[in-house]
Amino acid sequence: MDAPRAESGPVWVLISSSALIGTTALVMPAMTAVAIGSAPGHRVGLASGVLNASRQTGGAFGVAVLGALLATGGHEVSLHLAFAAIAGAYTAGILLALHGYRISRAHAQGSPDTMHA
């Protein structure tokens, strides 16, 4: 798969990638509320700083890694490896979120099996 050009690229690629980015943007306020709301009152500033620093670092690191992956195709830009890396990152994020949800539910129910997980 070559990089789509504005004059000849498939429209579905543009729409699907825009939907994915838009969905991620919709999750950011909720993620911020959870991160700040779960911090103790005297550590809210620290939690906010860590969240924003990690978001900026992740953005810069993501651009660097995807740029390097795009350049691995030689003279032509290849999106295969970059899309695989993005899919892997989203899958890992979803699995981590589900694991965290499972642990928080177990803590709320007082299950001794997962209290130290």
N, CA, C and O atoms as CSV, one atom per row, in Angstrom:
chain,resi,resn,atom,element,x,y,z
A,1,MET,N,N,0.848,-1.164,0.000
A,1,MET,CA,C,0.000,0.000,0.000
A,1,MET,C,C,0.896,1.230,0.000
A,1,MET,O,O,1.704,1.421,0.909
A,2,ASP,N,N,0.752,2.032,-0.989
A,2,ASP,CA,C,1.494,3.286,-1.056
A,2,ASP,C,C,0.704,4.376,-0.366
A,2,ASP,O,O,-0.500,4.241,-0.147
A,3,ALA,N,N,1.381,5.451,-0.027
A,3,ALA,CA,C,0.697,6.580,0.610
A,3,ALA,C,C,-0.314,7.163,-0.370
A,3,ALA,O,O,0.035,7.444,-1.516
A,4,PRO,N,N,-1.556,7.349,0.059
A,4,PRO,CA,C,-2.563,7.904,-0.847
A,4,PRO,C,C,-2.264,9.369,-1.159
A,4,PRO,O,O,-1.840,10.137,-0.295
A,5,ARG,N,N,-2.492,9.722,-2.387
A,5,ARG,CA,C,-2.334,11.109,-2.801
A,5,ARG,C,C,-3.717,11.761,-2.814
A,5,ARG,O,O,-4.733,11.084,-2.976
A,6,ALA,N,N,-3.738,13.050,-2.646
A,6,ALA,CA,C,-5.016,13.767,-2.575
A,6,ALA,C,C,-5.817,13.604,-3.856
A,6,ALA,O,O,-7.046,13.541,-3.818
A,7,GLU,N,N,-5.142,13.536,-4.974
A,7,GLU,CA,C,-5.876,13.462,-6.238
A,7,GLU,C,C,-6.220,12.036,-6.657
A,7,GLU,O,O,-7.062,11.848,-7.534
A,8,SER,N,N,-5.590,11.024,-6.052
A,8,SER,CA,C,-5.856,9.663,-6.513
A,8,SER,C,C,-6.080,8.654,-5.393
A,8,SER,O,O,-6.294,7.474,-5.672
A,9,GLY,N,N,-6.035,9.085,-4.132
A,9,GLY,CA,C,-6.168,8.147,-3.024
A,9,GLY,C,C,-7.605,7.729,-2.789
A,9,GLY,O,O,-8.536,8.466,-3.116
A,10,PRO,N,N,-7.788,6.533,-2.216
A,10,PRO,CA,C,-9.143,6.076,-1.918
A,10,PRO,C,C,-9.759,6.879,-0.778
A,10,PRO,O,O,-9.099,7.181,0.216
A,11,VAL,N,N,-11.011,7.210,-0.936
A,11,VAL,CA,C,-11.720,8.023,0.047
A,11,VAL,C,C,-11.923,7.248,1.342
A,11,VAL,O,O,-11.910,7.847,2.418
A,12,TRP,N,N,-12.111,5.928,1.268
A,12,TRP,CA,C,-12.361,5.137,2.471
A,12,TRP,C,C,-11.177,5.173,3.425
A,12,TRP,O,O,-11.367,5.084,4.638
A,13,VAL,N,N,-9.961,5.302,2.907
A,13,VAL,CA,C,-8.784,5.389,3.775
A,13,VAL,C,C,-8.829,6.689,4.565
A,13,VAL,O,O,-8.544,6.701,5.763
A,14,LEU,N,N,-9.182,7.764,3.910
A,14,LEU,CA,C,-9.285,9.056,4.573
A,14,LEU,C,C,-10.377,9.040,5.641
A,14,LEU,O,O,-10.173,9.535,6.750
A,15,ILE,N,N,-11.531,8.474,5.307
A,15,ILE,CA,C,-12.655,8.447,6.245
A,15,ILE,C,C,-12.347,7.552,7.443
A,15,ILE,O,O,-12.611,7.942,8.581
A,16,SER,N,N,-11.796,6.364,7.212
A,16,SER,CA,C,-11.519,5.449,8.324
A,16,SER,C,C,-10.428,5.988,9.240
A,16,SER,O,O,-10.534,5.858,10.459
A,17,SER,N,N,-9.390,6.586,8.685
A,17,SER,CA,C,-8.344,7.137,9.550
A,17,SER,C,C,-8.851,8.363,10.303
A,17,SER,O,O,-8.471,8.579,11.453
A,18,SER,N,N,-9.687,9.154,9.683
A,18,SER,CA,C,-10.264,10.319,10.374
A,18,SER,C,C,-11.195,9.875,11.492
A,18,SER,O,O,-11.219,10.497,12.554
A,19,ALA,N,N,-11.954,8.822,11.274
A,19,ALA,CA,C,-12.852,8.314,12.318
A,19,ALA,C,C,-12.058,7.790,13.508
A,19,ALA,O,O,-12.448,7.997,14.657
A,20,LEU,N,N,-10.949,7.116,13.237
A,20,LEU,CA,C,-10.113,6.600,14.313
A,20,LEU,C,C,-9.503,7.737,15.123
A,20,LEU,O,O,-9.497,7.687,16.353
A,21,ILE,N,N,-9.000,8.739,14.461
A,21,ILE,CA,C,-8.418,9.897,15.153
A,21,ILE,C,C,-9.501,10.659,15.917
A,21,ILE,O,O,-9.268,11.112,17.038
A,22,GLY,N,N,-10.671,10.799,15.320
A,22,GLY,CA,C,-11.768,11.488,15.986
A,22,GLY,C,C,-12.235,10.757,17.226
A,22,GLY,O,O,-12.559,11.388,18.232
A,23,THR,N,N,-12.276,9.431,17.170
A,23,THR,CA,C,-12.667,8.637,18.331
A,23,THR,C,C,-11.650,8.806,19.448
A,23,THR,O,O,-12.018,8.933,20.616
A,24,THR,N,N,-10.384,8.807,19.094
A,24,THR,CA,C,-9.339,9.012,20.091
A,24,THR,C,C,-9.476,10.385,20.736
A,24,THR,O,O,-9.302,10.525,21.947
A,25,ALA,N,N,-9.784,11.386,19.939
A,25,ALA,CA,C,-9.948,12.740,20.477
A,25,ALA,C,C,-11.138,12.818,21.431
A,25,ALA,O,O,-11.099,13.583,22.395
A,26,LEU,N,N,-12.189,12.047,21.184
A,26,LEU,CA,C,-13.352,12.047,22.071
A,26,LEU,C,C,-13.051,11.390,23.416
A,26,LEU,O,O,-13.709,11.688,24.412
A,27,VAL,N,N,-12.071,10.505,23.449
A,27,VAL,CA,C,-11.734,9.785,24.669
A,27,VAL,C,C,-10.853,10.629,25.599
A,27,VAL,O,O,-10.830,10.390,26.806
A,28,MET,N,N,-10.143,11.594,25.059
A,28,MET,CA,C,-9.193,12.379,25.858
A,28,MET,C,C,-9.818,13.071,27.072
A,28,MET,O,O,-9.237,12.984,28.154
A,29,PRO,N,N,-10.959,13.750,26.964
A,29,PRO,CA,C,-11.528,14.374,28.167
A,29,PRO,C,C,-11.899,13.361,29.247
A,29,PRO,O,O,-11.702,13.623,30.433
A,30,ALA,N,N,-12.429,12.219,28.853
A,30,ALA,CA,C,-12.780,11.191,29.832
A,30,ALA,C,C,-11.529,10.628,30.500
A,30,ALA,O,O,-11.514,10.396,31.709
A,31,MET,N,N,-10.486,10.410,29.711
A,31,MET,CA,C,-9.231,9.905,30.261
A,31,MET,C,C,-8.640,10.903,31.253
A,31,MET,O,O,-8.135,10.514,32.306
A,32,THR,N,N,-8.703,12.169,30.919
A,32,THR,CA,C,-8.195,13.205,31.816
A,32,THR,C,C,-9.002,13.245,33.105
A,32,THR,O,O,-8.429,13.358,34.189
A,33,ALA,N,N,-10.315,13.153,33.004
A,33,ALA,CA,C,-11.175,13.174,34.194
A,33,ALA,C,C,-10.896,11.984,35.098
A,33,ALA,O,O,-10.861,12.136,36.319
A,34,VAL,N,N,-10.699,10.811,34.527
A,34,VAL,CA,C,-10.410,9.621,35.332
A,34,VAL,C,C,-9.059,9.759,36.015
A,34,VAL,O,O,-8.930,9.464,37.203
A,35,ALA,N,N,-8.050,10.205,35.274
A,35,ALA,CA,C,-6.708,10.324,35.846
A,35,ALA,C,C,-6.671,11.357,36.971
A,35,ALA,O,O,-6.077,11.106,38.019
A,36,ILE,N,N,-7.286,12.488,36.766
A,36,ILE,CA,C,-7.267,13.542,37.780
A,36,ILE,C,C,-8.212,13.195,38.934
A,36,ILE,O,O,-7.895,13.448,40.096
A,37,GLY,N,N,-9.357,12.621,38.615
A,37,GLY,CA,C,-10.330,12.284,39.650
A,37,GLY,C,C,-9.902,11.158,40.561
A,37,GLY,O,O,-10.358,11.091,41.703
A,38,SER,N,N,-9.044,10.275,40.098
A,38,SER,CA,C,-8.615,9.160,40.934
A,38,SER,C,C,-7.397,9.496,41.790
A,38,SER,O,O,-7.008,8.703,42.647
A,39,ALA,N,N,-6.804,10.641,41.572
A,39,ALA,CA,C,-5.651,11.054,42.377
A,39,ALA,C,C,-6.124,11.641,43.703
A,39,ALA,O,O,-7.172,12.283,43.758
A,40,PRO,N,N,-5.361,11.425,44.764
A,40,PRO,CA,C,-5.715,12.071,46.038
A,40,PRO,C,C,-5.668,13.594,45.899
A,40,PRO,O,O,-4.944,14.119,45.053
A,41,GLY,N,N,-6.424,14.290,46.713
A,41,GLY,CA,C,-6.545,15.737,46.604
A,41,GLY,C,C,-5.228,16.482,46.634
A,41,GLY,O,O,-5.059,17.473,45.923
A,42,HIS,N,N,-4.293,16.019,47.448
A,42,HIS,CA,C,-3.014,16.719,47.546
A,42,HIS,C,C,-2.054,16.366,46.400
A,42,HIS,O,O,-0.953,16.913,46.331
A,43,ARG,N,N,-2.461,15.456,45.501
A,43,ARG,CA,C,-1.608,15.062,44.380
A,43,ARG,C,C,-2.237,15.346,43.017
A,43,ARG,O,O,-1.760,14.835,42.003
A,44,VAL,N,N,-3.281,16.138,42.978
A,44,VAL,CA,C,-3.963,16.426,41.719
A,44,VAL,C,C,-3.034,17.154,40.750
A,44,VAL,O,O,-3.030,16.851,39.557
A,45,GLY,N,N,-2.256,18.102,41.243
A,45,GLY,CA,C,-1.315,18.820,40.385
A,45,GLY,C,C,-0.260,17.893,39.804
A,45,GLY,O,O,0.101,18.011,38.633
A,46,LEU,N,N,0.231,16.976,40.619
A,46,LEU,CA,C,1.211,16.007,40.149
A,46,LEU,C,C,0.610,15.094,39.088
A,46,LEU,O,O,1.241,14.822,38.066
A,47,ALA,N,N,-0.608,14.622,39.331
A,47,ALA,CA,C,-1.275,13.752,38.361
A,47,ALA,C,C,-1.502,14.474,37.041
A,47,ALA,O,O,-1.318,13.892,35.971
A,48,SER,N,N,-1.897,15.733,37.112
A,48,SER,CA,C,-2.110,16.518,35.905
A,48,SER,C,C,-0.804,16.704,35.129
A,48,SER,O,O,-0.778,16.579,33.905
A,49,GLY,N,N,0.273,17.004,35.849
A,49,GLY,CA,C,1.571,17.185,35.199
A,49,GLY,C,C,2.072,15.913,34.543
A,49,GLY,O,O,2.575,15.945,33.420
A,50,VAL,N,N,1.936,14.788,35.245
A,50,VAL,CA,C,2.378,13.503,34.689
A,50,VAL,C,C,1.550,13.131,33.461
A,50,VAL,O,O,2.092,12.663,32.459
A,51,LEU,N,N,0.242,13.340,33.541
A,51,LEU,CA,C,-0.627,13.032,32.404
A,51,LEU,C,C,-0.246,13.860,31.179
A,51,LEU,O,O,-0.102,13.318,30.083
A,52,ASN,N,N,-0.081,15.164,31.359
A,52,ASN,CA,C,0.252,16.019,30.216
A,52,ASN,C,C,1.647,15.740,29.677
A,52,ASN,O,O,1.851,15.754,28.463
A,53,ALA,N,N,2.611,15.487,30.560
A,53,ALA,CA,C,3.963,15.171,30.095
A,53,ALA,C,C,3.989,13.848,29.330
A,53,ALA,O,O,4.655,13.736,28.301
A,54,SER,N,N,3.265,12.849,29.833
A,54,SER,CA,C,3.243,11.562,29.133
A,54,SER,C,C,2.512,11.665,27.805
A,54,SER,O,O,2.888,11.002,26.839
A,55,ARG,N,N,1.475,12.485,27.746
A,55,ARG,CA,C,0.752,12.685,26.488
A,55,ARG,C,C,1.658,13.343,25.439
A,55,ARG,O,O,1.669,12.937,24.277
A,56,GLN,N,N,2.409,14.354,25.858
A,56,GLN,CA,C,3.307,15.038,24.924
A,56,GLN,C,C,4.470,14.144,24.509
A,56,GLN,O,O,4.859,14.130,23.341
A,57,THR,N,N,5.024,13.399,25.462
A,57,THR,CA,C,6.118,12.486,25.146
A,57,THR,C,C,5.642,11.384,24.208
A,57,THR,O,O,6.330,11.033,23.250
A,58,GLY,N,N,4.465,10.847,24.489
A,58,GLY,CA,C,3.915,9.806,23.616
A,58,GLY,C,C,3.652,10.310,22.212
A,58,GLY,O,O,3.885,9.596,21.237
A,59,GLY,N,N,3.165,11.547,22.104
A,59,GLY,CA,C,2.938,12.125,20.781
A,59,GLY,C,C,4.224,12.299,20.006
A,59,GLY,O,O,4.287,11.965,18.822
A,60,ALA,N,N,5.248,12.815,20.656
A,60,ALA,CA,C,6.534,13.012,19.987
A,60,ALA,C,C,7.170,11.672,19.620
A,60,ALA,O,O,7.701,11.505,18.523
A,61,PHE,N,N,7.109,10.723,20.552
A,61,PHE,CA,C,7.669,9.395,20.286
A,61,PHE,C,C,6.906,8.700,19.159
A,61,PHE,O,O,7.508,8.054,18.301
A,62,GLY,N,N,5.581,8.835,19.163
A,62,GLY,CA,C,4.776,8.222,18.109
A,62,GLY,C,C,5.094,8.778,16.734
A,62,GLY,O,O,5.189,8.025,15.765
A,63,VAL,N,N,5.260,10.093,16.641
A,63,VAL,CA,C,5.613,10.701,15.351
A,63,VAL,C,C,6.974,10.202,14.896
A,63,VAL,O,O,7.159,9.897,13.718
A,64,ALA,N,N,7.929,10.116,15.814
A,64,ALA,CA,C,9.274,9.660,15.449
A,64,ALA,C,C,9.271,8.204,14.986
A,64,ALA,O,O,9.894,7.860,13.982
A,65,VAL,N,N,8.560,7.354,15.733
A,65,VAL,CA,C,8.529,5.933,15.367
A,65,VAL,C,C,7.801,5.723,14.045
A,65,VAL,O,O,8.288,4.993,13.182
A,66,LEU,N,N,6.640,6.356,13.876
A,66,LEU,CA,C,5.905,6.182,12.622
A,66,LEU,C,C,6.674,6.779,11.446
A,66,LEU,O,O,6.628,6.234,10.343
A,67,GLY,N,N,7.373,7.879,11.661
A,67,GLY,CA,C,8.213,8.433,10.601
A,67,GLY,C,C,9.314,7.470,10.204
A,67,GLY,O,O,9.610,7.316,9.020
A,68,ALA,N,N,9.922,6.821,11.188
A,68,ALA,CA,C,10.958,5.839,10.891
A,68,ALA,C,C,10.377,4.621,10.175
A,68,ALA,O,O,10.996,4.082,9.257
A,69,LEU,N,N,9.184,4.188,10.596
A,69,LEU,CA,C,8.554,3.043,9.946
A,69,LEU,C,C,8.147,3.368,8.513
A,69,LEU,O,O,8.241,2.511,7.634
A,70,LEU,N,N,7.705,4.576,8.273
A,70,LEU,CA,C,7.340,4.977,6.917
A,70,LEU,C,C,8.558,5.010,6.008
A,70,LEU,O,O,8.448,4.722,4.816
A,71,ALA,N,N,9.710,5.355,6.552
A,71,ALA,CA,C,10.923,5.467,5.748
A,71,ALA,C,C,11.586,4.121,5.476
A,71,ALA,O,O,12.525,4.058,4.682
A,72,THR,N,N,11.124,3.036,6.114
A,72,THR,CA,C,11.775,1.740,5.919
A,72,THR,C,C,11.498,1.136,4.556
A,72,THR,O,O,12.152,0.165,4.175
A,73,GLY,N,N,10.555,1.680,3.817
A,73,GLY,CA,C,10.212,1.128,2.517
A,73,GLY,C,C,11.176,1.514,1.405
A,73,GLY,O,O,10.909,1.214,0.241
A,74,GLY,N,N,12.265,2.155,1.718
A,74,GLY,CA,C,13.209,2.569,0.697
A,74,GLY,C,C,12.826,3.924,0.148
A,74,GLY,O,O,12.567,4.857,0.908
A,75,HIS,N,N,12.788,4.040,-1.179
A,75,HIS,CA,C,12.473,5.326,-1.790
A,75,HIS,C,C,10.979,5.626,-1.782
A,75,HIS,O,O,10.584,6.792,-1.779
A,76,GLU,N,N,10.154,4.599,-1.779
A,76,GLU,CA,C,8.710,4.816,-1.729
A,76,GLU,C,C,8.229,4.706,-0.289
A,76,GLU,O,O,8.750,3.921,0.504
A,77,VAL,N,N,7.246,5.493,0.020
A,77,VAL,CA,C,6.677,5.447,1.362
A,77,VAL,C,C,5.723,4.257,1.437
A,77,VAL,O,O,4.817,4.122,0.615
A,78,SER,N,N,5.936,3.403,2.425
A,78,SER,CA,C,5.096,2.224,2.605
A,78,SER,C,C,4.356,2.347,3.934
A,78,SER,O,O,4.957,2.654,4.963
A,79,LEU,N,N,3.059,2.107,3.902
A,79,LEU,CA,C,2.245,2.245,5.100
A,79,LEU,C,C,1.997,0.932,5.829
A,79,LEU,O,O,1.402,0.943,6.906
A,80,HIS,N,N,2.432,-0.197,5.278
A,80,HIS,CA,C,2.133,-1.494,5.884
A,80,HIS,C,C,2.653,-1.594,7.309
A,80,HIS,O,O,1.895,-1.917,8.223
A,81,LEU,N,N,3.924,-1.326,7.505
A,81,LEU,CA,C,4.523,-1.465,8.822
A,81,LEU,C,C,3.980,-0.423,9.794
A,81,LEU,O,O,3.762,-0.721,10.968
A,82,ALA,N,N,3.763,0.787,9.311
A,82,ALA,CA,C,3.222,1.842,10.173
A,82,ALA,C,C,1.805,1.488,10.637
A,82,ALA,O,O,1.482,1.664,11.811
A,83,PHE,N,N,0.962,0.995,9.732
A,83,PHE,CA,C,-0.402,0.608,10.108
A,83,PHE,C,C,-0.389,-0.576,11.072
A,83,PHE,O,O,-1.209,-0.637,11.988
A,84,ALA,N,N,0.534,-1.517,10.874
A,84,ALA,CA,C,0.641,-2.655,11.794
A,84,ALA,C,C,1.050,-2.183,13.185
A,84,ALA,O,O,0.536,-2.686,14.184
A,85,ALA,N,N,1.970,-1.223,13.258
A,85,ALA,CA,C,2.393,-0.684,14.552
A,85,ALA,C,C,1.245,0.050,15.236
A,85,ALA,O,O,1.061,-0.083,16.446
A,86,ILE,N,N,0.486,0.810,14.490
A,86,ILE,CA,C,-0.655,1.528,15.062
A,86,ILE,C,C,-1.711,0.542,15.560
A,86,ILE,O,O,-2.256,0.713,16.650
A,87,ALA,N,N,-1.998,-0.480,14.771
A,87,ALA,CA,C,-2.977,-1.489,15.188
A,87,ALA,C,C,-2.508,-2.203,16.451
A,87,ALA,O,O,-3.310,-2.478,17.343
A,88,GLY,N,N,-1.222,-2.502,16.531
A,88,GLY,CA,C,-0.675,-3.140,17.732
A,88,GLY,C,C,-0.783,-2.247,18.956
A,88,GLY,O,O,-1.105,-2.719,20.046
A,89,ALA,N,N,-0.516,-0.960,18.782
A,89,ALA,CA,C,-0.609,-0.021,19.901
A,89,ALA,C,C,-2.049,0.114,20.380
A,89,ALA,O,O,-2.297,0.136,21.586
A,90,TYR,N,N,-2.996,0.203,19.460
A,90,TYR,CA,C,-4.400,0.289,19.860
A,90,TYR,C,C,-4.851,-0.990,20.553
A,90,TYR,O,O,-5.584,-0.931,21.540
A,91,THR,N,N,-4.428,-2.137,20.053
A,91,THR,CA,C,-4.789,-3.410,20.679
A,91,THR,C,C,-4.224,-3.500,22.084
A,91,THR,O,O,-4.916,-3.921,23.010
A,92,ALA,N,N,-2.961,-3.104,22.247
A,92,ALA,CA,C,-2.351,-3.114,23.579
A,92,ALA,C,C,-3.082,-2.166,24.515
A,92,ALA,O,O,-3.295,-2.499,25.681
A,93,GLY,N,N,-3.464,-1.008,24.039
A,93,GLY,CA,C,-4.199,-0.053,24.862
A,93,GLY,C,C,-5.544,-0.584,25.295
A,93,GLY,O,O,-5.943,-0.412,26.447
A,94,ILE,N,N,-6.245,-1.227,24.385
A,94,ILE,CA,C,-7.554,-1.799,24.723
A,94,ILE,C,C,-7.401,-2.917,25.748
A,94,ILE,O,O,-8.179,-2.998,26.699
A,95,LEU,N,N,-6.400,-3.780,25.559
A,95,LEU,CA,C,-6.181,-4.874,26.511
A,95,LEU,C,C,-5.791,-4.348,27.887
A,95,LEU,O,O,-6.253,-4.873,28.899
A,96,LEU,N,N,-4.951,-3.324,27.941
A,96,LEU,CA,C,-4.584,-2.731,29.228
A,96,LEU,C,C,-5.789,-2.085,29.907
A,96,LEU,O,O,-5.949,-2.194,31.123
A,97,ALA,N,N,-6.625,-1.422,29.137
A,97,ALA,CA,C,-7.827,-0.807,29.704
A,97,ALA,C,C,-8.773,-1.865,30.264
A,97,ALA,O,O,-9.329,-1.687,31.348
A,98,LEU,N,N,-8.955,-2.952,29.541
A,98,LEU,CA,C,-9.821,-4.026,30.023
A,98,LEU,C,C,-9.253,-4.673,31.283
A,98,LEU,O,O,-9.998,-5.006,32.205
A,99,HIS,N,N,-7.941,-4.849,31.320
A,99,HIS,CA,C,-7.304,-5.423,32.503
A,99,HIS,C,C,-7.473,-4.494,33.708
A,99,HIS,O,O,-7.780,-4.952,34.808
A,100,GLY,N,N,-7.275,-3.207,33.504
A,100,GLY,CA,C,-7.467,-2.239,34.580
A,100,GLY,C,C,-8.902,-2.210,35.066
A,100,GLY,O,O,-9.156,-2.088,36.264
A,101,TYR,N,N,-9.843,-2.321,34.139
A,101,TYR,CA,C,-11.262,-2.349,34.508
A,101,TYR,C,C,-11.572,-3.586,35.344
A,101,TYR,O,O,-12.310,-3.510,36.327
A,102,ARG,N,N,-11.013,-4.711,34.955
A,102,ARG,CA,C,-11.237,-5.959,35.693
A,102,ARG,C,C,-10.673,-5.855,37.111
A,102,ARG,O,O,-11.302,-6.302,38.070
A,103,ILE,N,N,-9.500,-5.269,37.234
A,103,ILE,CA,C,-8.890,-5.119,38.559
A,103,ILE,C,C,-9.699,-4.150,39.421
A,103,ILE,O,O,-9.915,-4.400,40.607
A,104,SER,N,N,-10.146,-3.042,38.821
A,104,SER,CA,C,-10.912,-2.067,39.607
A,104,SER,C,C,-12.256,-2.644,40.043
A,104,SER,O,O,-12.736,-2.339,41.134
A,105,ARG,N,N,-12.860,-3.467,39.205
A,105,ARG,CA,C,-14.113,-4.120,39.607
A,105,ARG,C,C,-13.878,-5.098,40.741
A,105,ARG,O,O,-14.689,-5.196,41.662
A,106,ALA,N,N,-12.764,-5.826,40.679
A,106,ALA,CA,C,-12.445,-6.784,41.738
A,106,ALA,C,C,-12.173,-6.052,43.044
A,106,ALA,O,O,-12.565,-6.524,44.112
A,107,HIS,N,N,-11.505,-4.905,42.971
A,107,HIS,CA,C,-11.256,-4.117,44.188
A,107,HIS,C,C,-12.570,-3.605,44.769
A,107,HIS,O,O,-12.755,-3.596,45.986
A,108,ALA,N,N,-13.471,-3.184,43.906
A,108,ALA,CA,C,-14.762,-2.663,44.365
A,108,ALA,C,C,-15.592,-3.748,45.030
A,108,ALA,O,O,-16.335,-3.482,45.975
A,109,GLN,N,N,-15.461,-4.994,44.526
A,109,GLN,CA,C,-16.222,-6.115,45.102
A,109,GLN,C,C,-15.496,-6.746,46.264
A,109,GLN,O,O,-16.080,-7.559,46.980
A,110,GLY,N,N,-14.222,-6.394,46.479
A,110,GLY,CA,C,-13.459,-6.931,47.591
A,110,GLY,C,C,-12.964,-8.345,47.374
A,110,GLY,O,O,-12.797,-9.091,48.338
A,111,SER,N,N,-12.725,-8.735,46.121
A,111,SER,CA,C,-12.234,-10.082,45.816
A,111,SER,C,C,-10.782,-10.215,46.243
A,111,SER,O,O,-9.944,-9.436,45.789
A,112,PRO,N,N,-10.451,-11.187,47.109
A,112,PRO,CA,C,-9.071,-11.327,47.584
A,112,PRO,C,C,-8.133,-11.884,46.511
A,112,PRO,O,O,-6.917,-11.743,46.635
A,113,ASP,N,N,-8.672,-12.519,45.453
A,113,ASP,CA,C,-7.822,-13.111,44.422
A,113,ASP,C,C,-7.050,-12.077,43.631
A,113,ASP,O,O,-5.903,-12.317,43.252
A,114,THR,N,N,-7.657,-10.938,43.377
A,114,THR,CA,C,-7.018,-9.945,42.514
A,114,THR,C,C,-6.649,-8.667,43.248
A,114,THR,O,O,-6.315,-7.664,42.618
A,115,MET,N,N,-6.704,-8.692,44.562
A,115,MET,CA,C,-6.396,-7.476,45.319
A,115,MET,C,C,-4.947,-7.057,45.153
A,115,MET,O,O,-4.636,-5.870,45.251
A,116,HIS,N,N,-4.056,-8.003,44.905
A,116,HIS,CA,C,-2.629,-7.685,44.773
A,116,HIS,C,C,-2.142,-7.842,43.355
A,116,HIS,O,O,-0.935,-7.936,43.131
A,117,ALA,N,N,-3.047,-7.873,42.382
A,117,ALA,CA,C,-2.656,-8.051,40.970
A,117,ALA,C,C,-2.067,-6.786,40.414
A,117,ALA,O,O,-1.682,-6.745,39.246
